[in-house]
């Protein structure tokens, strides 16, 4: 994933997710609703697909 800053998805942590959501809000000017959708998609991917603990996100 391009937003992971060169990390594998397994190495992504809370800071990476926060940085990406901040980028979406400030640089891409997305709405709060779209930002929440992006967050929910990331949480789903990390917890359900990769089976990582929810506390990581």
C-alpha contacts under 8 A as a table, 3 or more apart, distances in Angstrom:
res1	aa1	res2	aa2	distance
1	X	4	X	5.75
1	X	8	X	7.77
1	X	9	X	7.11
2	X	5	X	6.36
2	X	6	X	7.05
3	X	6	X	7.88
3	X	20	X	6.41
4	X	7	X	5.32
4	X	8	X	7.08
4	X	9	X	6.91
4	X	12	X	6.56
4	X	16	X	6.59
7	X	10	X	7.86
7	X	11	X	5.98
7	X	12	X	6.69
8	X	11	X	5.42
8	X	12	X	6.91
9	X	12	X	5.32
10	X	50	X	7.75
12	X	16	X	6.00
12	X	17	X	7.43
13	X	16	X	5.43
13	X	17	X	6.58
13	X	56	X	6.02
13	X	57	X	6.49
14	X	17	X	5.15
14	X	18	X	6.14
14	X	56	X	5.83
14	X	57	X	4.86
15	X	18	X	5.08
15	X	19	X	6.02
16	X	19	X	5.09
16	X	20	X	6.17
17	X	20	X	5.14
17	X	21	X	6.20
17	X	39	X	7.87
17	X	42	X	7.90
17	X	57	X	7.13
18	X	21	X	5.19
18	X	22	X	6.05
19	X	22	X	5.10
19	X	23	X	6.15
20	X	23	X	5.00
20	X	24	X	6.27
21	X	24	X	5.05
21	X	25	X	6.29
21	X	35	X	6.47
21	X	38	X	7.66
21	X	39	X	7.34
22	X	25	X	5.12
22	X	26	X	6.03
23	X	26	X	5.27
23	X	27	X	5.29
23	X	28	X	6.78
24	X	27	X	5.76
24	X	28	X	4.85
24	X	29	X	6.30
24	X	30	X	6.00
24	X	35	X	7.04
25	X	28	X	5.88
25	X	29	X	4.87
25	X	30	X	5.25
25	X	31	X	7.12
25	X	32	X	7.74
25	X	35	X	7.07
26	X	29	X	5.38
26	X	30	X	7.83
30	X	34	X	6.15
30	X	35	X	6.62
31	X	34	X	5.24
31	X	35	X	6.26
32	X	35	X	4.95
32	X	36	X	6.14
33	X	36	X	5.13
33	X	37	X	6.27
34	X	37	X	4.95
34	X	38	X	6.22
35	X	38	X	5.09
35	X	39	X	6.23
36	X	39	X	5.00
36	X	40	X	6.10
37	X	40	X	5.13
37	X	41	X	6.16
38	X	41	X	5.12
38	X	42	X	6.24
39	X	42	X	5.14
39	X	43	X	6.11
40	X	43	X	5.06
40	X	44	X	6.02
41	X	44	X	5.10
41	X	45	X	6.12
42	X	45	X	5.09
42	X	46	X	6.12
43	X	46	X	5.26
43	X	47	X	5.90
43	X	48	X	7.98
43	X	54	X	7.34
43	X	57	X	6.38
44	X	47	X	5.34
44	X	48	X	5.37
44	X	49	X	7.02
45	X	48	X	5.67
45	X	49	X	5.01
45	X	50	X	6.43
46	X	49	X	5.92
46	X	50	X	5.01
46	X	51	X	6.25
46	X	52	X	5.61
46	X	53	X	7.95
46	X	54	X	7.86
46	X	57	X	7.78
47	X	50	X	5.80
47	X	51	X	4.56
47	X	52	X	4.74
47	X	53	X	6.02
47	X	54	X	5.93
48	X	51	X	5.10
48	X	52	X	7.49
52	X	56	X	7.24
53	X	56	X	5.84
53	X	57	X	7.89
54	X	57	X	5.68
